[in-house]
Amino acid sequence: MTPSTGRQKHLAYFAWIAVCIIWGTTYFGIRVSLETMPPALMGGLRWLIAGGLLSLYVVARGETLPPRSSWAGIALLGFLMLGLGNGGVVFAEQWIPSGLAAVLVATSPFWMTAVEAMLPDGDRLRSKVIVGLLVGFSGIVVLVWPDLTLGSAGNRRFLAGVIAIQIATLGWSLGSAYSRRHARTDNVLGTSALQMLAGGLIMTAAGTLRGEWAQLSFSVRTTAALAYLSTIGAIGGFVAYTYALRHLPISFVSLYAYINPVIAVTLGVLLLGEPFDARMTAAAALVFAGVAIVRWTNPIEAPASGFKAAVLAHRTDAKRVES
């Protein structure tokens, strides 16, 4: 290993740590933003700002954005992975703790495995994978069972939040499956920028239809949270993730998905006073056990946003060229 290679390796590990921290804190940032901002407009503003900044960066580097012929596919990914995916998380965090939202997002591999199994060229379900799915979803049952048996408004909102997260993870999984087969691999930054803009426009349109503009207000705290989500949370995380993937194995980098919930739960409990009781802990343990079984038996990457899918598609394409 040359000195420059060793330095790149060390920087890649620092980048991976940054990914764990940055994406673990975004759940906290979303929860804080919702204190004065309605969900759809908050998500729309976040991705419009992030996409606009990234587009300016791409143009400033002398590169071009993807041609119009690819906009339809990019818009579809923006809808699935940001409109449904991120939007589902934002809506859910109105009613469930931010740390718990991060735990439930970890079920993405379940939906990714199911989506792939239904596609003609996808991987078929194996017995161990089915066991993992049953274990993981039993955690969700443990989590929501009291809310299914009790009919108060608070219980219904909690249940709605859990369902919103599952819709979000299904959206991500559908988008990931599409991205694996159709994502552009020659312009990752430009594609990511347009996906962010598409997702932002979709969420802003949804907020407009829901009449959210009258509810929109800003405080120092929520403005800072939105700025963090739009810059460090979106673009900073993307840069760190890209660098880590370039120099470290995908199997290692993907472990961030297990660390993010720990950070999110810790921040939620310590800084927001969110509950995380024994039932939630047991449910989280079952979810993570199921995820571990599924990933080790059938290691399918399930990116958590559009730009992650684009980077993974780019990395997969590069590996094919190198081999």
N, C-alpha and C positions, 0 to 999 in steps of 0.2 A: 504493500500500500504506500503510495507516494504521499509526501507531506500535504499536498493540495487535496488529495483524495481523503486523507484523514481529517483535514479541516472541514471539508464538505460534509463528511459523515457526522462530525460533532455538531455542525450547524443544522443538519437535518434533524438530529435528535432534539435540539432546542426548538426547531420549527414544530416538531410533533408535540412537544410540551405546550407550545403556544396554542396549537389547535385544540388540545384538551382543555386548556384554560378558557380560551376565547369562546369556543362553542358551548362550553359548560356554563358560561356566564350569560349567554344570550337569553336563556329562559328567564333569568332574573331581570334582564333588561326589558323583555316583553312585558312582564308583570308590572314593572314600574311604569312603563309607558302607558299602560291601560288605566292608570290612575286618573288621567284626564283626557285620554284619546279613545275614541271608539275603535273597535277591533279592525274593521276592514280598512278604514282610512289610515290607521296607524301602520298596518302592513303595506298598504299602497304607497304611502310616503316613504317608508323605509326603502323599498325596492326601487322606487323612482330615483331617489337620491343616490343609492348605491350604483344603479345601472347608469345613471347620468355621469357620475364621477368616473366609472370604469370606461365608459365610452370615450370621454374626453382624454383619458390616459392612452387608450388605444390609438386615437387619432393623433395625439401629440407625439407618439412614437413613430409616426409615419406609416402606420398600418391601416388597413381598410376594414370596415365592418362587413359581416357576411352579406352577400347579395340578396336582393328581394326574393329570388327563387327559393331561398331557404327560410324565409320569414314564417311561413305557415307552420313548418315543423318546430321552429323555435318558439312560436306562440303557443303551440300545443304543449310543449315542455314547460313553458312559463305557467300555463294554466294548471297542469297536473302537479308540478313539483313546488310551485310557489303559491298559486291561487288556492288549490286544494290543500297541498302539503303544508306550507307555512301558515296559510290562512286557517286551517283546521286547528293548528297549535295555538294560534293567537286567540281564536274564539274559545278554545278549551280553557285557556288560562284565566278567563273571566270567572270560572266556576271551580277549578281545581287548582291545588298548589302547583307552583312552577316546578318544584323538584319532582313531583309525581308525574307531571307532564313529560319531563325528560325520561323518566323510567318507562312510561308507556310508549314513547317514541322508539325505545329500544326493540319494540316488537316488529319493526320494519322487516327484518329478515323472514318473519313468518309470512307476511303478505308477499314479499318478493319471491319466496319459494313457491307459494301457491300460484302466483301469476305465471311464473316460469313453467310450472307443471301443466298449466292449461294451454300453453302455446305449442304449436306443432314442432318447433325446433328446441323446445325447452327441456329441462331435466325432469325426469319422472320422479315422483315421490317414492322414497324408500322407507322401510319399516322404522329405522332409527329416526329419520326425519319426522315421520308421523308421531312418534313418541315425543320428540322435542316440541312439536306443535301442541300436542295435548298438554304437556307439562306447562308450557308458556301460557296458553290460554286459560289453564286452570288458575293461574295467578290473577288474571283479569276477573275471573268468576269470583275468586276470594275477595277481590277489591270491591266489586259492585254488588255482591249478593245482598248486603243490608239495604242498599238503595233500591233493589228490585222488590224487596218485601215491605219497605216503608214508603209511604206515599206523600211525604211532605215536599214543599216546594224546593227546599235545599237539597233533598235527596234527588229530586228530578233534575236539578241543575247539575249536580255532580255527575249523574249518569249521562246527561247530555254532553258534558265535557269529555268523558271517557269515550263516548261514541264519536265525538268530533276528532279525537286523536286517532281513532282507528280509520276514519275516513281520510285523515291526513296521511297516515302511513300507507294506505291503499293507493292514494294519489301518487306518492313518491315511488311506490313499487311499479305502478303502471308507467310512470315517466322514466324510471330507470330501465325497464324492459325496452321501451321505445328507444331510449338513448343508446343502449347497447347495440341496437341494430341500425340506427339511422343518424346518430350524432356526428357532426362535423369534427374531424380530427386535425384540420389544418389551420384553425383559427379559434383556439380555445378561449382566449380572452374576449374576442369580439362576440363569439357565440354566447358566452356567459353574460356579457353586458346586455345584449338584446333580450336574453331570457329574463334578466332582472327587470328590464323596462317593461316587457310584456306582462310579467307577473304583477308589477306595480300598477300598470294600467287596468288590469283585470280587477285587482282588489279595490282600486280607487273607484272604478265603475260600480262595483258591488256596494261600496260604502255610500255612493251617491244615490243608488236605488233604494237603499235602506234609510235614507234621510239622515245620515250621520254628520253632515257638515254642521248642523245646528248644535251638535253635542261636542264638537271639536274645540279643545282649549289646550293651552300649554302652560306649564310651570317650569321653573328652573330645573327641577328634578326630572320631569318627564321629557323635557327638551334634551337634556344631557343623555338620557337613556336612548332616545331616538337617534341622536348623533352617534352614539357608541354603536348601536345596532347597524346603522347605515354605513359606517366606515370600518372600524376595527372588527365588528362582528361579522360583516359581510366580506369586505375587500381584504382586510387584514387576515382573517381566517382563511380566505381563498389563497392568498399568497403563501402563507405558511403551509397549508395543505399541499399545494402544488410542489413546493420545494421538498417537503418530506417525502412525497410520492416519487419524486425524481431520484432520490438517493437511498430510500429504504424500501423493504419489501411491503407490498400491499397488505399482506396478512398482519404485519406488525402495525402499520399505520392505522388500520381499521380498528385497532383496540381502543382508539379514542372513544368509540361508542359506549364502552363500558365505564369510562372515567367521567364523561360528561354528566351522567345522572348523579354521580357522587358529588360533584362540584355543585350542580344545580340544587340538590337536596340540602347541602350544607349552607349555601347562601340563603335559600328560602327559609330554613329554620332559624338561622342566626340573625339575618338582617330583616326579614319580613315577618318573623313569628309564625310561619306556616306550620301546620300540624304534620307530623309524620309518625303515626302511631304503630303499634305492634302489627295490626292488620295490614297496613301499607308496607311494612318491612317484610312480612311474610309473602305478600303478593309480589313485591319486587324481587325477592329471592327466587320465587317460582318462575317469574318472567326471565330473569337472567339465566337460570338453569336451562330453560327451554331454548333460549337464544344460543347458549353455548353448545347444546346438543345439535341444533340445526346447523350452526356455522361450522362446527368441526366435522359433521357428517356430510354436509352439502354446502361447501364454502362459497356462497353467492354474495357478492358485494351489493349492498343496498344503499347507494348514496342518499344523503339526506337533503340534498337540494340540487337544483339544476346545474350549477357550476361544478359540483363534485362529480356528477355524472359525466359532464363533458371532459373533465380532467382524467377520469378513469378510462373513458373511451379513448382518449389520446394516449394514455399510458399503455393500454392494451394493444393499440395499433403499433406503437413504437416497439413493444416486445415482439410482435409478429415480424417486424422488419429486422430486428436484431437477431432473431432465431433462424 
